[in-house]
Amino acid sequence: LIEHRLDRVIQHTDRLIVLDGGKIIVDGSAKKVLHSNYQAIAATGVGIPPVIRLAHQLNITGTINTETPLTVKEGRMVLREVFQKISGKLPPPEKKDTGKPVIEVKKLWHVYPDGPTALKDINLRIGAGEFVAIMGRNASGKTTLVKHCNGLLPPTRGSVVVQGLDTRQATIAELARQVGFVFQNPNDHLFADTVEEEIGFSLRNQGAKLHEIASAVEQVMATFGLTRYRRSYPRYLSGGEKQRVALASVLVAQPRVIILDEPTRGMDWQLKKELMGFLNSYRRKGNTVIMVTHDVEMVAECADRVILLSEGRIVVDGSKREVLSKALLFSPQINRLAQALSSYGIADTTLTVDEMMQQII
């Protein structure tokens, strides 16, 4: 099995082989090599599961001296003694005043022509500078909802207002200047002859000057590791590379709102980390990020707010700490560990390795 995300499979593996630069750098049982070769594996950009990262940090600080747990269940056993000494609590989350909403959804229903009702009475306000994750099982209505935010789908009933524009009255071109949309399938984006042309298209379409286009394209290609592919035909690239080109082609125009539908599919951990850094920088300028995803660990690290959909309805809408710590199907590894050992004083809303370390050290 070839896999970027070890947290999905590590508990089932007998043997772990890690390649870098065309060479095998690690080959052995998962538990042994992740303990003795952690730094070498991490340096390749492989996404190491949070419970393993936590154990490694505790080992190097001298807090524990034990074998590496591969799963949350093993983590409970290995770390129980450490947790017995915990007295700290997480600081309260900062409250943000997002002011006037950039997107406001009122009593939204959507019924597809072939019959299924995909959205049922959705009410939603999203403010400037928010990083919102939209989660839920397949066919829960996630993609249908976000397609209403740039006019790709019209409401059957209700309304969607984006930056003061009612999507029932505005053109898709008008909405596209405000909202960038990255589709789940990158092939839905790609049409140009080269990566460079693909990324620069939206700026050319908006009438930007040539030197501005050249500068912006160079910057975003460097950000997404695409510079060496500038002359390549986008559809000949790998799945992950095509996804990065699609992302770059939307983000280069710096829209006020960016919507990403499963943007990290096929990306390794290092590229996901770089993408999240770019998105966080983008939203700190007052822009808004809306991301449809199943990647719980990424949401725990990056989002402010989580909206959980089920059968076309919003069932939960709140801070990531509130939602992820109470949703059994969408709970990150560290939170499952914290929940199991909360009687020792750890906050049961802990979501990430850094938050756990704050309370232990």
Protein Blocks (a to p, Z undefined) as FASTA:
>chain_A
ZZfblmlmmmmpfbdcddeehiafbdcdfklmmmmmmmmmmmnopacdfklmmmmmmmmn
omaccdddfbfklmmmmmmmmmmmpcbdcdddddddebjafbdcehiacddfklpafbgh
iacdddehiacddeddehilpmmmmmmmnopaccfbdcddeehiafklmcfklmmmmpcc
ddfblmlmpmbfbfklmmmmmmmmnopafklmmmmmmmmmmmnopmmmmmpcfklpcfkl
mmmmmmmmmmmnopabdcdehklgoiafklmmmmmmmmmmmmmnopacddddfblklmmm
mmmbdcddeehiafbdcdfklmmmmmmklccfklmmmmmmmmnopafkbfbfklmmmmmZ
Z
